[in-house]
Amino acid sequence: MYGTLRPGSNNQYAQHLAKAARHVGPSTTGGRLYRVAHYPALVSSQSKEDRVTGDLFDGITDQLWQLLDNYEGPEYSRELADVITEGGNDTQAYVYRYLLPSDLLEWIRSGDWNHPDRQSL
């Protein structure tokens, strides 16, 4: 999870995720992060240097995935992606990839929604 579902977020879905699944730790995946409004969007990138920071969770049940899918809505597709854990291990995890055009959105260059200034353009 790379945005409003990360640990420390005040929304009810993030709090439910924190209680129902095990937080493995920080991780990164390939892509670019954009600001849609008060929430971010992960978009694929051709550059291997573009990375998005998020948090890896384990033990998410089908029922919890359904809840999270509904929260993310039709703008996003849940897809398997290659991720790198904080310890440098490669694994795969589900990410929510943004489906709408991003060319008019603000690029968050840090790739980290929780970064203090979000280092945008």
BELDA-V346343 format. One record per backbone hydrogen bond with DSSP energy under -0.5 kcal/mol. CO is the residue of the C=O (numbers start at 1). NH is the residue of the N-H. If there is no record, write none. Layout:
co = {CO | CO}
nh = {NH | NH}
This chain:
co = {1 | 2 | 3 | 6 | 11 | 12 | 13 | 14 | 15 | 16 | 17 | 21 | 22 | 22 | 25 | 26 | 27 | 28 | 29 | 32 | 33 | 34 | 34 | 35 | 39 | 39 | 41 | 41 | 42 | 43 | 47 | 49 | 50 | 52 | 54 | 56 | 56 | 58 | 59 | 61 | 62 | 63 | 64 | 65 | 66 | 67 | 68 | 69 | 73 | 75 | 75 | 77 | 77 | 79 | 81 | 82 | 83 | 84 | 85 | 89 | 91 | 93 | 95 | 95 | 96 | 97 | 102 | 106 | 107 | 107 | 108 | 108 | 111 | 111 | 112 | 115 | 117 | 119 | 119}
nh = {55 | 113 | 6 | 9 | 15 | 16 | 17 | 18 | 19 | 20 | 21 | 23 | 24 | 58 | 56 | 86 | 54 | 84 | 52 | 43 | 108 | 36 | 41 | 106 | 36 | 37 | 34 | 43 | 98 | 32 | 50 | 51 | 31 | 29 | 27 | 24 | 25 | 22 | 61 | 65 | 66 | 67 | 68 | 69 | 70 | 71 | 72 | 73 | 76 | 99 | 100 | 79 | 97 | 95 | 93 | 30 | 91 | 28 | 88 | 85 | 83 | 81 | 79 | 97 | 42 | 77 | 105 | 35 | 109 | 121 | 33 | 111 | 53 | 113 | 115 | 118 | 120 | 109 | 110}
